[in-house]
Amino acid sequence: MVIIMNVGFVACIILAVLFLILGIIFALLKENGAQFVSGFRTLNHPEKYDKDYISRDMRNQCFIYFVILSIGAVLSNFISSYIAIPTYIIWAIIFFKSVHLDAEKAFEKYLIH
């Protein structure tokens, strides 16, 4: 018995499920979810930031990543496993656009005015 595994499908579906779970966690935790965002705990005055907005934004990002990777998984399964390559490139571009090395700069859009 020979089992042929579609590596592109598996690669996309694993990350898609991970981001779905993370999105659900941020949705359930609401403003408490901000504590789990990288860099939030290192901020000088975390009370100056809208924690609910941070958590909603992270939830939305995770769901967007889930949709992109799910589409890649479906296309990899039905068309070609090589579809996973452009899917990961698209995901990486969107993902790394939201990454900042400076925590203050990363969270400046969440400041309460």
N, C-alpha and C positions, 0 to 999 in steps of 0.2 A: 504494500500500500504506500503510495507516494502522495505526500501532502505538499502542495505548492502554496507558499505563503506570499501574499502580496505585501511586500515590505513598505511600499508607499502608503497603503491603506492603514497598516498598523502604526506607522510613524505618526500619521495625522490623527488617527482616532485616539491614541494614547494622550496626546497633548490636548485634544478637543475635550475629552472627558475630564482631564485635570482642570482646565479652565472653566468648564461647566460647574464643577464642584466648588471651585474658588468663587465663582460668580454667585452661586447659591449661598455660600457662607457669608459673603459681603452683604447680600440681600437680607439675610436673617439677622446679622449682627447690627445692622443699621449704623448708627454713629459710633458704636463700640468697635466696629471693623477698622476704623482709622488707626487704631493701635497696632494693627498688623501690617500696615503699609510701611515699606522700607524707608527709613529716614525720619518717620514721624516722631519717634521717641527721642531723637537727637535734637529736635527743634528747641530753641531757647525758651519760647513762650507758646507751648501748644494750645493754650486756651484762646489764643488770638486767631485760630483757624477754625473754619467751619467743618467739623468732623463728619457731619451728615453728608455734606457735599463731597468730601474726600471719599467716603465709603461708597456713595452712589456712583461716583466717577470710576472707581476701581471695579465695581460691579459691572458697569457698562463696558469697560475695557475688556474684562474677562469674557463677557457674553459676545462681544465683537470677535475676539480671538477664537471663541468656540465656533461661531458661525463660519469664519474663514477656514478653519481647520476641518470642520465637518464637511463643507463643500469640497475641500481638497480630498478628503477621505472617500466621499461618494464618487468623485470623478476618478480617483485613483483605482477604485474598485471596478468601475464600469468601463473606463477608457484605457488608461495605462498607469502603471505604478509610477511612471516618471512625472506625472502631474503633481506628485508630492513635492518635487523640487521647486517649481515656481510658487507653489502654495507656501512653502517654508520661507522663500525669499520675500513674498508679500507680507507674511506674518512678521518676519524679522524687521522689515523696514518700518512697519507700523509700531511694533513693539519698541524698537530702539529710538523712535522719535519721542517716546514718552519717558525715556530714561534720562535722568540728570545726575551729575556727579555732586552738585551742590544742593543740599537739602532745602536751604532757604529759597533758592531759585525754583526748585521743583514744586514747592508748596505756595509760592507767592500768589497764584491765582485763587487760592482758597482762603486768603486773608479776609477777616470780617472787618468791614469798614464802618 
